[in-house]
Amino acid sequence: MGLPKYPLQTILDQRNRAKEDAKKNFATSIQALDAEQQRLSQLEREKDAMIASRADWQLHLYDTDEKGLLSVPLVDARRNGIQHLTYQIEEKAKNIVLQEKAVKTAEQVVESRKTALVEADKELKAIEKHHENWLADVKKEAAKKEQKLGEEIALARFVRDAAEQAEEEDSEA
């Protein structure tokens, strides 16, 4: 005899799907956070490279050219290059601030999706616990019915055996 269908199977299935969806969303948010962190790291490396380049330009601002000359236009061009790098460093710093905000937002998304996953897991465990209890009750009830049936069979045999024994005693007498 098979077990009856669990009356809340649809809810159990929904909670399973909800947990799987929450897992996927959580994984996706972690990947997005990782991408944002990598972008931030890249921007910081680019800024550091620009700062190093500017320091090198400043160090060699008054170096002579190949001919051993140091002209005013050459110094002005180098100063303009340094100013341009300074401007680019400032822009990169602004981009870094924006990217840090994007990382914070991605971290908040990860945290909210983690919370959603934990909640989905709790809900699934609650219905799974209900299912286990229901299943135990069904099995207990089936065992009681089987025991009752066994007792009825034993009683019927006893009555039959008693009747046969009474017939034998009547026929012997």
TORPA-4810 file (N, C-alpha, C, O; in nm, 3 decimals):
<nodes>
NODE_1_0.084_-0.117_0.000_0.000_0.000_0.000_0.089_0.124_0.000_0.174_0.140_0.087_M
NODE_2_0.067_0.211_-0.098_0.149_0.332_-0.110_0.103_0.440_-0.013_-0.009_0.437_0.039_G
NODE_3_0.190_0.533_0.009_0.157_0.644_0.097_0.064_0.740_0.026_0.070_0.755_-0.096_L
NODE_4_-0.023_0.807_0.101_-0.108_0.907_0.038_-0.024_1.028_-0.005_0.088_1.047_0.042_P
NODE_5_-0.080_1.107_-0.095_-0.010_1.226_-0.144_-0.006_1.330_-0.032_-0.105_1.354_0.036_K
NODE_6_0.110_1.391_-0.016_0.128_1.495_0.085_0.040_1.614_0.046_0.054_1.666_-0.065_Y
NODE_7_-0.048_1.659_0.133_-0.141_1.765_0.096_-0.075_1.901_0.069_-0.134_1.985_0.002_P
NODE_8_0.043_1.923_0.121_0.112_2.050_0.101_0.230_2.037_0.004_0.325_2.115_0.009_L
NODE_9_0.223_1.937_-0.084_0.332_1.913_-0.178_0.359_2.034_-0.267_0.474_2.065_-0.297_Q
NODE_10_0.254_2.102_-0.309_0.271_2.220_-0.394_0.352_2.327_-0.323_0.441_2.389_-0.381_T
NODE_11_0.321_2.347_-0.196_0.396_2.447_-0.118_0.541_2.403_-0.101_0.632_2.485_-0.112_I
NODE_12_0.562_2.275_-0.075_0.698_2.222_-0.063_0.776_2.246_-0.192_0.892_2.289_-0.188_L
NODE_13_0.714_2.218_-0.305_0.779_2.241_-0.434_0.810_2.390_-0.456_0.917_2.425_-0.504_D
NODE_14_0.715_2.475_-0.419_0.736_2.620_-0.435_0.852_2.667_-0.349_0.934_2.747_-0.393_Q
NODE_15_0.859_2.618_-0.228_0.966_2.660_-0.138_1.101_2.609_-0.188_1.203_2.678_-0.174_R
NODE_16_1.103_2.489_-0.246_1.227_2.438_-0.306_1.272_2.529_-0.420_1.390_2.565_-0.429_N
NODE_17_1.177_2.565_-0.507_1.211_2.654_-0.619_1.256_2.791_-0.568_1.350_2.849_-0.621_R
NODE_18_1.188_2.842_-0.466_1.225_2.973_-0.411_1.367_2.970_-0.355_1.442_3.066_-0.371_A
NODE_19_1.403_2.860_-0.290_1.538_2.850_-0.236_1.641_2.843_-0.350_1.745_2.907_-0.344_K
NODE_20_1.610_2.765_-0.452_1.702_2.755_-0.566_1.718_2.891_-0.634_1.829_2.930_-0.672_E
NODE_21_1.607_2.963_-0.651_1.614_3.097_-0.710_1.697_3.190_-0.622_1.778_3.268_-0.673_D
NODE_22_1.678_3.182_-0.491_1.754_3.266_-0.399_1.903_3.233_-0.407_1.988_3.322_-0.399_A
NODE_23_1.935_3.104_-0.422_2.076_3.063_-0.437_2.136_3.125_-0.563_2.246_3.180_-0.561_K
NODE_24_2.061_3.116_-0.673_2.111_3.171_-0.800_2.129_3.322_-0.789_2.229_3.376_-0.835_K
NODE_25_2.031_3.390_-0.729_2.040_3.536_-0.714_2.160_3.574_-0.627_2.230_3.670_-0.655_N
NODE_26_2.181_3.497_-0.521_2.294_3.523_-0.432_2.426_3.505_-0.508_2.516_3.588_-0.499_F
NODE_27_2.436_3.397_-0.583_2.558_3.371_-0.661_2.581_3.481_-0.764_2.694_3.526_-0.784_A
NODE_28_2.474_3.524_-0.830_2.486_3.631_-0.929_2.533_3.760_-0.864_2.617_3.832_-0.920_T
NODE_29_2.479_3.790_-0.746_2.519_3.913_-0.678_2.666_3.908_-0.633_2.735_4.010_-0.632_S
NODE_30_2.711_3.791_-0.596_2.853_3.776_-0.558_2.942_3.798_-0.680_3.047_3.862_-0.670_I
NODE_31_2.900_3.746_-0.793_2.977_3.767_-0.917_2.979_3.915_-0.954_3.082_3.968_-0.996_Q
NODE_32_2.865_3.982_-0.938_2.859_4.125_-0.968_2.949_4.204_-0.873_3.018_4.297_-0.916_A
NODE_33_2.948_4.168_-0.747_3.035_4.235_-0.649_3.181_4.214_-0.687_3.261_4.308_-0.682_L
NODE_34_3.215_4.093_-0.724_3.353_4.063_-0.764_3.394_4.149_-0.883_3.505_4.202_-0.887_D
NODE_35_3.305_4.162_-0.980_3.335_4.244_-1.098_3.355_4.390_-1.059_3.446_4.456_-1.109_A
NODE_36_3.270_4.441_-0.970_3.284_4.580_-0.925_3.415_4.599_-0.849_3.482_4.701_-0.866_E
NODE_37_3.452_4.502_-0.766_3.578_4.512_-0.691_3.699_4.506_-0.785_3.798_4.576_-0.763_Q
NODE_38_3.690_4.423_-0.887_3.799_4.416_-0.984_3.812_4.548_-1.060_3.923_4.594_-1.086_Q
NODE_39_3.699_4.607_-1.095_3.701_4.736_-1.165_3.764_4.842_-1.075_3.844_4.923_-1.122_R
NODE_40_3.729_4.843_-0.947_3.788_4.938_-0.853_3.938_4.917_-0.843_4.015_5.013_-0.845_L
NODE_41_3.978_4.793_-0.834_4.121_4.762_-0.825_4.194_4.809_-0.951_4.305_4.862_-0.943_S
NODE_42_4.132_4.789_-1.066_4.191_4.833_-1.193_4.207_4.985_-1.195_4.312_5.037_-1.235_Q
NODE_43_4.104_5.057_-1.152_4.111_5.203_-1.149_4.222_5.250_-1.054_4.294_5.345_-1.085_L
NODE_44_4.234_5.184_-0.941_4.339_5.222_-0.846_4.478_5.196_-0.903_4.570_5.276_-0.883_E
NODE_45_4.493_5.084_-0.974_4.623_5.056_-1.038_4.655_5.161_-1.145_4.769_5.206_-1.156_R
NODE_46_4.553_5.199_-1.223_4.573_5.301_-1.326_4.614_5.434_-1.263_4.703_5.502_-1.314_E
NODE_47_4.548_5.470_-1.154_4.581_5.596_-1.084_4.725_5.590_-1.031_4.800_5.686_-1.045_K
NODE_48_4.761_5.478_-0.971_4.897_5.463_-0.918_5.001_5.474_-1.031_5.106_5.535_-1.012_D
NODE_49_4.970_5.417_-1.146_5.062_5.424_-1.260_5.075_5.569_-1.308_5.185_5.614_-1.343_A
NODE_50_4.964_5.642_-1.309_4.968_5.783_-1.349_5.050_5.867_-1.251_5.126_5.955_-1.290_M
NODE_51_5.033_5.838_-1.122_5.109_5.910_-1.020_5.259_5.883_-1.036_5.341_5.974_-1.024_I
NODE_52_5.293_5.758_-1.062_5.434_5.723_-1.083_5.489_5.792_-1.208_5.602_5.840_-1.209_A
NODE_53_5.407_5.795_-1.312_5.449_5.861_-1.436_5.470_6.011_-1.412_5.567_6.069_-1.461_S
NODE_54_5.378_6.072_-1.339_5.391_6.216_-1.309_5.516_6.241_-1.227_5.587_6.339_-1.252_R
NODE_55_5.544_6.156_-1.131_5.664_6.173_-1.049_5.789_6.162_-1.136_5.887_6.235_-1.116_A
NODE_56_5.786_6.071_-1.232_5.899_6.055_-1.323_5.916_6.181_-1.409_6.027_6.228_-1.429_D
NODE_57_5.804_6.234_-1.458_5.810_6.356_-1.539_5.863_6.473_-1.455_5.943_6.553_-1.503_W
NODE_58_5.819_6.481_-1.330_5.866_6.588_-1.243_6.015_6.574_-1.215_6.088_6.673_-1.208_Q
NODE_59_6.060_6.451_-1.199_6.200_6.425_-1.172_6.287_6.469_-1.291_6.399_6.518_-1.273_L
NODE_60_6.234_6.452_-1.411_6.312_6.482_-1.531_6.267_6.612_-1.599_6.293_6.631_-1.718_H
NODE_61_6.201_6.698_-1.526_6.149_6.823_-1.582_6.261_6.908_-1.644_6.242_6.967_-1.751_L
NODE_62_6.373_6.914_-1.580_6.481_7.001_-1.628_6.596_6.923_-1.692_6.707_6.975_-1.703_Y
NODE_63_6.570_6.801_-1.734_6.673_6.726_-1.806_6.690_6.786_-1.945_6.594_6.837_-2.004_D
NODE_64_6.809_6.780_-1.995_6.836_6.833_-2.129_6.790_6.734_-2.235_6.770_6.616_-2.207_T
NODE_65_6.772_6.785_-2.357_6.732_6.697_-2.467_6.853_6.624_-2.523_6.962_6.630_-2.464_D
NODE_66_6.836_6.555_-2.637_6.944_6.475_-2.695_7.066_6.559_-2.732_7.179_6.510_-2.736_E
NODE_67_7.040_6.686_-2.760_7.151_6.773_-2.803_7.219_6.840_-2.683_7.316_6.915_-2.700_K
NODE_68_7.168_6.812_-2.563_7.228_6.873_-2.445_7.171_7.011_-2.416_7.228_7.086_-2.336_G
NODE_69_7.061_7.045_-2.479_7.000_7.176_-2.460_6.877_7.166_-2.371_6.813_7.061_-2.363_L
NODE_70_6.844_7.275_-2.306_6.723_7.282_-2.226_6.651_7.410_-2.268_6.686_7.519_-2.226_L
NODE_71_6.551_7.393_-2.351_6.479_7.510_-2.403_6.353_7.534_-2.321_6.300_7.443_-2.257_S
NODE_72_6.307_7.657_-2.324_6.185_7.694_-2.252_6.064_7.617_-2.308_5.983_7.568_-2.230_V
NODE_73_6.051_7.605_-2.441_5.936_7.528_-2.492_5.937_7.382_-2.445_5.832_7.323_-2.423_P
NODE_74_6.057_7.325_-2.431_6.066_7.187_-2.383_6.019_7.178_-2.238_5.944_7.087_-2.202_L
NODE_75_6.061_7.272_-2.155_6.020_7.275_-2.015_5.869_7.299_-2.007_5.799_7.235_-1.928_V
NODE_76_5.818_7.391_-2.090_5.673_7.418_-2.092_5.595_7.294_-2.135_5.490_7.263_-2.078_D
NODE_77_5.645_7.223_-2.233_5.577_7.101_-2.280_5.575_6.997_-2.169_5.475_6.928_-2.149_A
NODE_78_5.685_6.985_-2.097_5.690_6.890_-1.986_5.595_6.931_-1.874_5.528_6.847_-1.815_R
NODE_79_5.589_7.062_-1.845_5.496_7.112_-1.742_5.352_7.086_-1.785_5.269_7.046_-1.703_R
NODE_80_5.324_7.109_-1.912_5.188_7.081_-1.964_5.155_6.932_-1.951_5.043_6.894_-1.917_N
NODE_81_5.253_6.850_-1.979_5.234_6.706_-1.963_5.205_6.669_-1.818_5.120_6.586_-1.789_G
NODE_82_5.278_6.732_-1.726_5.256_6.708_-1.582_5.118_6.756_-1.542_5.047_6.688_-1.467_I
NODE_83_5.078_6.874_-1.591_4.945_6.926_-1.560_4.835_6.834_-1.616_4.734_6.809_-1.551_Q
NODE_84_4.860_6.786_-1.736_4.762_6.694_-1.796_4.751_6.566_-1.713_4.641_6.517_-1.689_H
NODE_85_4.863_6.512_-1.669_4.861_6.393_-1.585_4.791_6.422_-1.451_4.717_6.338_-1.400_L
NODE_86_4.815_6.539_-1.396_4.750_6.577_-1.270_4.599_6.580_-1.290_4.523_6.533_-1.205_T
NODE_87_4.555_6.637_-1.401_4.411_6.641_-1.432_4.356_6.498_-1.447_4.250_6.467_-1.393_Y
NODE_88_4.428_6.412_-1.518_4.384_6.274_-1.536_4.380_6.200_-1.402_4.292_6.117_-1.379_Q
NODE_89_4.475_6.228_-1.314_4.477_6.165_-1.181_4.354_6.208_-1.102_4.291_6.127_-1.035_I
NODE_90_4.320_6.337_-1.110_4.201_6.387_-1.041_4.074_6.321_-1.096_3.985_6.284_-1.020_E
NODE_91_4.067_6.307_-1.227_3.951_6.241_-1.289_3.944_6.094_-1.247_3.837_6.041_-1.219_E
NODE_92_4.060_6.030_-1.243_4.064_5.890_-1.201_4.020_5.877_-1.056_3.952_5.782_-1.019_K
NODE_93_4.060_5.974_-0.973_4.019_5.973_-0.831_3.867_5.986_-0.821_3.805_5.920_-0.738_A
NODE_94_3.807_6.071_-0.904_3.661_6.084_-0.905_3.596_5.952_-0.948_3.496_5.910_-0.890_K
NODE_95_3.653_5.889_-1.049_3.601_5.760_-1.095_3.614_5.654_-0.985_3.528_5.567_-0.971_N
NODE_96_3.721_5.662_-0.910_3.742_5.567_-0.800_3.634_5.586_-0.693_3.580_5.488_-0.641_I
NODE_97_3.604_5.711_-0.661_3.499_5.738_-0.562_3.366_5.681_-0.611_3.292_5.619_-0.534_V
NODE_98_3.335_5.703_-0.738_3.211_5.648_-0.794_3.212_5.495_-0.791_3.111_5.432_-0.760_L
NODE_99_3.326_5.438_-0.821_3.337_5.292_-0.821_3.327_5.237_-0.679_3.270_5.129_-0.659_Q
NODE_100_3.380_5.308_-0.582_3.367_5.265_-0.442_3.219_5.262_-0.402_3.175_5.173_-0.329_E
NODE_101_3.143_5.361_-0.451_2.999_5.362_-0.425_2.931_5.242_-0.492_2.841_5.181_-0.435_K
NODE_102_2.975_5.210_-0.612_2.920_5.094_-0.683_2.951_4.965_-0.607_2.868_4.875_-0.601_A
NODE_103_3.071_4.957_-0.550_3.109_4.840_-0.470_3.020_4.831_-0.346_2.972_4.723_-0.311_V
NODE_104_2.999_4.944_-0.279_2.913_4.946_-0.160_2.771_4.900_-0.196_2.710_4.822_-0.123_K
NODE_105_2.720_4.949_-0.307_2.586_4.909_-0.352_2.583_4.759_-0.380_2.488_4.690_-0.340_T
NODE_106_2.685_4.709_-0.446_2.691_4.565_-0.475_2.700_4.484_-0.346_2.643_4.376_-0.336_A
NODE_107_2.773_4.536_-0.247_2.782_4.467_-0.118_2.645_4.463_-0.050_2.609_4.363_0.012_E
NODE_108_2.569_4.573_-0.062_2.435_4.576_-0.003_2.343_4.476_-0.073_2.262_4.411_-0.008_Q
NODE_109_2.356_4.465_-0.204_2.276_4.368_-0.279_2.311_4.226_-0.234_2.223_4.144_-0.214_V
NODE_110_2.440_4.199_-0.219_2.483_4.066_-0.172_2.422_4.038_-0.036_2.370_3.929_-0.012_V
NODE_111_2.428_4.136_0.052_2.375_4.116_0.187_2.225_4.092_0.185_2.175_4.005_0.257_E
NODE_112_2.152_4.169_0.103_2.006_4.149_0.097_1.972_4.013_0.035_1.876_3.948_0.077_S
NODE_113_2.049_3.972_-0.064_2.022_3.841_-0.126_2.063_3.727_-0.034_2.004_3.619_-0.038_R
NODE_114_2.162_3.751_0.048_2.200_3.651_0.148_2.087_3.636_0.249_2.051_3.524_0.288_K
NODE_115_2.032_3.748_0.291_1.918_3.746_0.384_1.800_3.673_0.321_1.733_3.594_0.387_T
NODE_116_1.775_3.701_0.193_1.665_3.633_0.123_1.690_3.483_0.116_1.597_3.404_0.131_A
NODE_117_1.813_3.444_0.092_1.847_3.301_0.087_1.826_3.235_0.222_1.772_3.125_0.231_L
NODE_118_1.870_3.302_0.328_1.851_3.247_0.463_1.702_3.232_0.492_1.659_3.131_0.548_V
NODE_119_1.624_3.332_0.456_1.479_3.327_0.479_1.415_3.215_0.397_1.330_3.142_0.448_E
NODE_120_1.455_3.201_0.272_1.400_3.094_0.188_1.437_2.957_0.246_1.356_2.864_0.243_A
NODE_121_1.557_2.946_0.297_1.601_2.821_0.359_1.519_2.790_0.484_1.480_2.675_0.506_D
NODE_122_1.493_2.892_0.565_1.411_2.871_0.685_1.271_2.825_0.648_1.216_2.732_0.708_K
NODE_123_1.213_2.890_0.547_1.078_2.853_0.505_1.074_2.711_0.451_0.980_2.636_0.478_E
NODE_124_1.176_2.674_0.375_1.183_2.538_0.322_1.199_2.437_0.436_1.133_2.333_0.437_L
NODE_125_1.285_2.467_0.531_1.305_2.374_0.643_1.177_2.358_0.724_1.148_2.249_0.774_K
NODE_126_1.102_2.466_0.738_0.975_2.458_0.813_0.878_2.362_0.745_0.817_2.278_0.811_A
NODE_127_0.863_2.374_0.613_0.769_2.286_0.542_0.825_2.144_0.537_0.748_2.048_0.542_I
NODE_128_0.958_2.129_0.527_1.017_1.995_0.530_0.994_1.929_0.665_0.967_1.809_0.671_E
NODE_129_1.003_2.004_0.773_0.977_1.951_0.906_0.830_1.908_0.916_0.799_1.802_0.971_K
NODE_130_0.741_1.991_0.862_0.598_1.956_0.861_0.577_1.826_0.783_0.501_1.739_0.824_H
NODE_131_0.646_1.814_0.669_0.635_1.695_0.585_0.683_1.573_0.662_0.620_1.467_0.657_H
NODE_132_0.796_1.586_0.732_0.848_1.474_0.811_0.748_1.432_0.919_0.723_1.313_0.939_E
NODE_133_0.692_1.531_0.988_0.593_1.501_1.092_0.470_1.434_1.033_0.417_1.338_1.088_N
NODE_134_0.424_1.487_0.920_0.308_1.429_0.852_0.338_1.285_0.813_0.255_1.196_0.834_W
NODE_135_0.455_1.263_0.757_0.495_1.129_0.713_0.501_1.034_0.833_0.457_0.919_0.823_L
NODE_136_0.556_1.080_0.944_0.562_0.996_1.064_0.421_0.963_1.113_0.394_0.849_1.153_A
NODE_137_0.332_1.061_1.109_0.193_1.036_1.150_0.126_0.935_1.057_0.054_0.846_1.103_D
NODE_138_0.149_0.950_0.927_0.090_0.856_0.830_0.143_0.716_0.855_0.067_0.619_0.852_V
NODE_139_0.272_0.704_0.879_0.331_0.573_0.904_0.279_0.514_1.035_0.253_0.394_1.043_K
NODE_140_0.264_0.598_1.138_0.208_0.551_1.265_0.067_0.499_1.246_0.031_0.393_1.296_K
NODE_141_-0.013_0.576_1.173_-0.153_0.537_1.147_-0.157_0.406_1.068_-0.238_0.318_1.096_E
NODE_142_-0.069_0.393_0.968_-0.064_0.270_0.891_-0.024_0.152_0.980_-0.079_0.043_0.968_A
NODE_143_0.072_0.175_1.069_0.115_0.069_1.160_0.001_0.030_1.254_-0.018_-0.088_1.283_A
NODE_144_-0.075_0.129_1.303_-0.189_0.099_1.389_-0.293_0.017_1.314_-0.347_-0.080_1.367_K
NODE_145_-0.320_0.057_1.188_-0.419_-0.019_1.108_-0.370_-0.160_1.085_-0.447_-0.256_1.094_K
NODE_146_-0.241_-0.174_1.056_-0.185_-0.306_1.033_-0.192_-0.390_1.161_-0.224_-0.509_1.156_E
NODE_147_-0.161_-0.328_1.274_-0.168_-0.398_1.402_-0.313_-0.440_1.431_-0.338_-0.552_1.475_Q
NODE_148_-0.405_-0.349_1.406_-0.546_-0.379_1.430_-0.591_-0.494_1.340_-0.662_-0.585_1.384_K
NODE_149_-0.550_-0.488_1.214_-0.584_-0.595_1.120_-0.524_-0.727_1.167_-0.590_-0.831_1.161_L
NODE_150_-0.400_-0.722_1.213_-0.336_-0.843_1.265_-0.410_-0.897_1.386_-0.426_-1.018_1.400_G
NODE_151_-0.454_-0.807_1.473_-0.530_-0.851_1.590_-0.663_-0.912_1.549_-0.706_-1.013_1.605_E
NODE_152_-0.728_-0.851_1.449_-0.856_-0.905_1.401_-0.836_-1.043_1.340_-0.918_-1.133_1.360_E
NODE_153_-0.727_-1.059_1.266_-0.698_-1.190_1.206_-0.672_-1.293_1.315_-0.722_-1.405_1.311_I
NODE_154_-0.592_-1.252_1.413_-0.562_-1.344_1.524_-0.689_-1.380_1.599_-0.709_-1.496_1.636_A
NODE_155_-0.777_-1.282_1.622_-0.903_-1.307_1.691_-0.991_-1.401_1.607_-1.052_-1.493_1.661_L
NODE_156_-0.996_-1.377_1.476_-1.076_-1.462_1.388_-1.023_-1.606_1.391_-1.101_-1.701_1.395_A
NODE_157_-0.890_-1.621_1.391_-0.832_-1.755_1.397_-0.867_-1.822_1.531_-0.902_-1.940_1.538_R
NODE_158_-0.855_-1.741_1.635_-0.887_-1.795_1.768_-1.032_-1.841_1.773_-1.062_-1.950_1.823_F
NODE_159_-1.122_-1.757_1.721_-1.265_-1.793_1.721_-1.286_-1.917_1.634_-1.359_-2.008_1.673_V
NODE_160_-1.223_-1.921_1.516_-1.237_-2.036_1.427_-1.182_-2.162_1.493_-1.246_-2.267_1.492_R
NODE_161_-1.061_-2.150_1.552_-1.002_-2.265_1.619_-1.089_-2.312_1.735_-1.106_-2.432_1.758_D
NODE_162_-1.144_-2.216_1.808_-1.231_-2.251_1.921_-1.357_-2.320_1.871_-1.406_-2.416_1.931_A
NODE_163_-1.410_-2.269_1.759_-1.531_-2.330_1.702_-1.500_-2.470_1.652_-1.580_-2.562_1.672_A
NODE_164_-1.385_-2.488_1.587_-1.348_-2.621_1.536_-1.327_-2.716_1.652_-1.365_-2.833_1.645_E
NODE_165_-1.264_-2.665_1.759_-1.240_-2.751_1.873_-1.373_-2.788_1.940_-1.390_-2.901_1.986_Q
NODE_166_-1.466_-2.694_1.944_-1.597_-2.724_2.003_-1.669_-2.827_1.916_-1.736_-2.915_1.970_A
NODE_167_-1.658_-2.818_1.786_-1.722_-2.916_1.696_-1.661_-3.053_1.716_-1.733_-3.153_1.721_E
NODE_168_-1.530_-3.057_1.728_-1.464_-3.187_1.750_-1.509_-3.249_1.880_-1.532_-3.369_1.888_E
NODE_169_-1.522_-3.166_1.982_-1.567_-3.219_2.113_-1.711_-3.265_2.103_-1.748_-3.366_2.163_E
NODE_170_-1.794_-3.191_2.027_-1.935_-3.233_2.009_-1.942_-3.360_1.929_-2.024_-3.446_1.961_D
NODE_171_-1.861_-3.377_1.828_-1.866_-3.496_1.745_-1.808_-3.618_1.819_-1.849_-3.731_1.791_S
NODE_172_-1.717_-3.597_1.908_-1.661_-3.706_1.986_-1.761_-3.749_2.092_-1.761_-3.865_2.134_E
NODE_173_-1.841_-3.662_2.132_-1.933_-3.696_2.239_-2.058_-3.757_2.190_-2.146_-3.792_2.270_A
</nodes>
